[in-house]
């Protein structure tokens, strides 16, 4: 997978996360859950992007375990 393909996939994933969050209820608990989902679902792009093309993603995740 090239760096550009990885970037495209993570952006699409982030947009799907936002679509899901938009369907949550607009209550205090719904907003709390929505905020957490958006933060965790869109942070993947910030975590993976600097390493794209430098090493295999699988080995990168193994380092974090």
N, CA and C of each residue as an Amber inpcrd file, in Angstrom:
protein
   195
   0.8440000  -1.1610000   0.0000000   0.0000000   0.0000000   0.0000000
   0.8990000   1.2370000   0.0000000   0.6370000   2.1220000  -0.9070000
   1.4420000   3.3390000  -0.9970000   0.9900000   4.3520000   0.0510000
   1.8040000   5.3550000   0.2160000   1.4990000   6.4090000   1.1820000
   0.1970000   7.1200000   0.8200000  -0.0160000   7.3730000  -0.4480000
  -1.2350000   8.0600000  -0.8870000  -2.4720000   7.1990000  -0.6690000
  -2.3660000   5.9070000  -0.9120000  -3.4950000   5.0020000  -0.6740000
  -3.8470000   4.9600000   0.8070000  -2.8310000   4.9170000   1.6430000
  -3.0600000   4.9030000   3.0800000  -3.7290000   6.1970000   3.5310000
  -3.2700000   7.3200000   3.0130000  -3.8570000   8.6150000   3.3470000
  -5.3220000   8.6680000   2.9390000  -5.6230000   8.1720000   1.7400000
  -6.9970000   8.1740000   1.2390000  -7.8940000   7.3020000   2.1050000
  -7.4130000   6.1130000   2.4640000  -8.2150000   5.2040000   3.2840000
  -8.4960000   5.7890000   4.6620000  -7.4910000   6.4060000   5.2800000
  -7.7170000   6.9530000   6.6130000  -8.6540000   8.1550000   6.5670000
  -8.5930000   8.9380000   5.5100000  -9.5220000  10.0660000   5.3800000
 -10.9510000   9.5710000   5.1810000 -11.1290000   8.5320000   4.3670000
 -12.4600000   7.9600000   4.1650000 -13.0060000   7.3880000   5.4730000
 -12.1310000   6.7380000   6.2300000 -12.5340000   6.1830000   7.5180000
 -12.9870000   7.3020000   8.4480000 -12.2350000   8.3840000   8.4950000
 -12.5910000   9.5230000   9.3430000 -13.9380000  10.1080000   8.9480000
 -14.1950000  10.2080000   7.6600000 -15.4830000  10.7340000   7.1980000
 -16.6290000   9.8120000   7.5670000 -16.3870000   8.5040000   7.5170000
 -17.4270000   7.5520000   7.9240000 -17.7120000   7.6740000   9.4140000
 -16.6720000   7.8830000  10.2020000 -16.8480000   8.0780000  11.6510000
 -17.7360000   9.2970000  11.9000000 -17.4650000  10.3800000  11.2050000
 -18.2470000  11.6040000  11.3730000 -19.6960000  11.3700000  10.9720000
 -19.9260000  10.6080000   9.8970000 -21.3000000  10.2860000   9.4860000
 -22.0500000   9.5260000  10.5810000 -21.3720000   8.5880000  11.2220000
 -21.9970000   7.8120000  12.2980000 -22.3330000   8.7260000  13.4720000
 -21.4090000   9.5960000  13.8300000 -21.6150000  10.5040000  14.9640000
 -22.7920000  11.4370000  14.7220000 -22.9770000  11.8630000  13.4910000
 -24.0890000  12.7620000  13.1640000 -25.4440000  12.1210000  13.4560000
 -25.5020000  10.7960000  13.5040000 -26.7590000  10.0840000  13.7400000
 -27.0460000   9.8500000  15.2160000 -26.0950000  10.1880000  16.0940000
 -26.3100000  10.0180000  17.5240000 -27.2590000  11.0940000  18.0430000
 -27.9700000  10.7980000  19.1270000 -28.9110000  11.7840000  19.6710000
 -28.1920000  13.0310000  20.2030000 -28.8850000  14.1400000  20.1510000
 -28.3220000  15.4020000  20.6140000 -28.6760000  15.6110000  22.0880000
 -28.1860000  14.7010000  22.9180000 -28.3870000  14.7960000  24.3600000
 -27.0110000  14.9420000  25.0090000 -26.9830000  15.1300000  26.3020000
 -25.6920000  15.2740000  26.9850000 -24.8490000  14.0200000  26.8020000
 -25.4440000  12.8660000  27.0170000 -24.6870000  11.6160000  26.8650000
 -24.3440000  11.3550000  25.4040000 -25.2560000  11.6740000  24.5070000
 -24.9870000  11.4920000  23.0810000 -23.8300000  12.3570000  22.6090000
 -23.7840000  13.5910000  23.0700000 -22.6830000  14.4840000  22.6950000
 -21.3640000  14.0120000  23.2920000 -21.4080000  13.5080000  24.5220000
 -20.1900000  13.0130000  25.1660000 -19.6170000  11.8290000  24.3920000
 -20.4750000  10.8880000  24.0650000 -20.0400000   9.7200000  23.2980000
 -19.5690000  10.1540000  21.9050000 -20.2990000  11.0620000  21.2830000
 -19.9350000  11.5390000  19.9510000 -18.5620000  12.1930000  19.9570000
 -18.2920000  13.0160000  20.9590000 -16.9820000  13.6660000  21.0370000
 -15.8590000  12.6540000  21.1540000 -16.0650000  11.6360000  21.9780000
 -15.0260000  10.6220000  22.1470000 -14.8310000   9.8120000  20.8740000
 -15.9210000   9.4720000  20.2120000 -15.8100000   8.6990000  18.9660000
 -15.0730000   9.5030000  17.9000000 -15.3960000  10.7690000  17.7880000
 -14.7190000  11.6020000  16.7840000 -13.2340000  11.7060000  17.0910000
 -12.8970000  11.9280000  18.3530000 -11.4760000  12.0510000  18.7040000
 -10.7120000  10.7700000  18.4160000 -11.2480000   9.6390000  18.8430000
 -10.5320000   8.3780000  18.6570000 -10.5990000   7.8900000  17.2140000
 -11.6920000   8.1460000  16.5330000 -11.8330000   7.6730000  15.1580000
 -11.0540000   8.4730000  14.1430000 -10.7870000   9.7290000  14.4380000
 -10.0470000  10.5510000  13.4860000  -8.5790000  10.6830000  13.8570000
  -8.1840000  10.2150000  15.0320000  -6.7780000  10.3250000  15.4190000
  -5.9060000   9.3410000  14.6550000  -6.4970000   8.3180000  14.0800000
  -5.7350000   7.3280000  13.3110000  -4.9190000   8.0040000  12.2230000
  -5.5120000   8.9820000  11.5620000  -4.8050000   9.6790000  10.4930000
  -3.5750000  10.3980000  11.0450000  -3.6820000  10.9690000  12.2210000
  -2.5500000  11.6720000  12.8140000  -1.4670000  10.7120000  13.2850000
  -1.8640000   9.5250000  13.6850000  -0.8940000   8.5440000  14.1870000
  -0.1630000   7.8560000  13.0390000  -0.8820000   7.4250000  12.0220000
  -0.2880000   6.6280000  10.9490000   0.4300000   7.4820000   9.9120000
  -0.0980000   8.6300000   9.5850000   0.4240000   9.4190000   8.4750000
   1.9220000   9.6950000   8.5490000   2.4920000  10.0580000   9.6990000
   3.9370000  10.3210000   9.7130000   4.7820000   9.1010000   9.3860000
   4.2280000   7.9010000   9.5960000   4.9890000   6.6760000   9.3700000
   4.7260000   6.0390000   8.0110000   3.7990000   6.5840000   7.2490000
   3.4350000   5.9950000   5.9620000   4.6630000   5.9540000   5.0640000
   4.9080000   4.8000000   4.5030000   6.0180000   4.6310000   3.5880000
   7.3420000   4.3460000   4.2760000   7.4250000   4.4540000   5.5850000
   8.6890000   4.2340000   6.2760000   8.8540000   2.7950000   6.7290000
   7.7900000   2.1890000   7.1470000   7.8450000   0.7970000   7.5760000
   6.4610000   0.1810000   7.4430000   6.4180000  -1.1100000   7.4950000
   5.1270000  -1.7930000   7.3630000   4.2310000  -1.4070000   8.5310000
   2.9730000  -1.1550000   8.2370000   2.0250000  -0.7480000   9.2700000
   1.9020000  -1.8300000  10.3430000   1.9310000  -3.0800000   9.9520000
   1.8340000  -4.1680000  10.9240000   2.9400000  -4.1040000  11.9560000
   4.1750000  -3.8580000  11.5160000   5.2770000  -3.7860000  12.4620000
   5.1660000  -2.5450000  13.3370000   4.5960000  -1.4890000  12.8030000
   4.3900000  -0.2760000  13.5840000   3.4370000  -0.5480000  14.7420000
   2.3230000  -1.2360000  14.4700000   1.3670000  -1.5470000  15.5320000
   1.9520000  -2.5300000  16.5360000   2.8000000  -3.4540000  16.1030000
   3.4070000  -4.3840000  17.0320000   4.2880000  -3.6570000  18.0410000
   4.9170000  -2.5780000  17.6300000   5.7470000  -1.7960000  18.5580000
   4.8970000  -1.1830000  19.6570000   3.6540000  -0.8320000  19.3580000
   2.7920000  -0.1750000  20.3290000   2.2100000  -1.1420000  21.3320000
   2.2390000  -2.4400000  21.0330000   1.6250000  -3.4230000  21.9480000
   2.4700000  -3.6940000  23.1610000
